[in-house]
């Protein structure tokens, strides 16, 4: 049957602990990779593009106010451009 004695259950504790630890370690690696991908492919390029846009405003005779209005009017397009 499927009934285990108390001694058999106690013998399974180290195995279950190792298994839980390995799953936890794997989950941490997955979260770390996801975080780095979001930062490197999302946040960094967005802020770099915004900074580049801000620094290049005088080159195109543009005003910050018009760029902000465009960002409020079409936020998805504004984000994809940067």
C-alpha positions in Angstrom: 0.0 0.0 0.0 0.8 3.7 0.1 1.1 4.0 3.9 4.5 5.0 5.1 5.7 4.6 8.6 7.1 7.6 10.6 10.6 6.3 10.2 10.3 6.1 6.4 8.8 9.6 6.3 11.8 10.9 8.4 14.2 9.3 5.9 12.5 11.2 3.0 13.0 14.6 4.6 16.6 15.2 3.4 15.6 14.1 -0.1 12.6 16.4 -0.2 14.7 19.3 1.2 17.3 18.9 -1.5 14.5 18.8 -4.1 12.8 21.9 -2.7 16.2 23.7 -2.7 17.0 22.8 -6.3 13.5 24.1 -7.4 14.1 27.3 -5.5 17.5 27.8 -7.0 16.2 27.1 -10.5 13.3 29.6 -9.9 15.8 32.3 -8.7 17.9 31.8 -11.9 14.8 32.2 -14.1 13.8 35.4 -12.2 17.3 36.8 -12.6 17.3 36.1 -16.3 13.9 37.7 -16.7 14.9 40.8 -14.7 18.1 41.2 -16.8 16.2 40.8 -20.1 13.6 43.4 -19.0 16.3 45.9 -18.0 18.6 45.3 -21.0 15.9 45.2 -23.7 13.3 47.5 -22.2 14.3 50.0 -19.6 17.8 50.9 -20.6 17.0 51.5 -24.3 13.9 53.6 -23.4 15.8 55.9 -21.0 18.8 56.1 -23.4 16.4 57.1 -26.2 14.7 59.7 -24.0 18.1 61.1 -23.0 19.3 61.2 -26.6 16.0 62.9 -27.7 16.5 65.5 -24.9 20.1 66.2 -25.9 19.2 66.5 -29.6 16.3 69.0 -29.3 18.4 72.0 -30.3 19.6 70.2 -33.4 16.0 70.0 -34.8 14.7 73.3 -33.4 12.2 71.3 -31.3 10.8 72.2 -28.0 10.4 69.9 -25.0 6.8 71.0 -24.6 5.9 69.7 -28.1 7.7 66.4 -27.4 5.8 66.0 -24.1 2.5 66.7 -25.8 3.2 64.1 -28.4 4.1 61.6 -25.6 0.8 62.3 -23.9 -1.2 62.1 -27.2 0.4 58.9 -28.5 2.2 57.1 -25.7 2.8 53.8 -27.5 4.2 55.5 -30.6 6.3 57.8 -28.4 7.7 54.8 -26.5 8.5 52.8 -29.7 10.3 55.8 -31.3 12.6 56.0 -28.3 
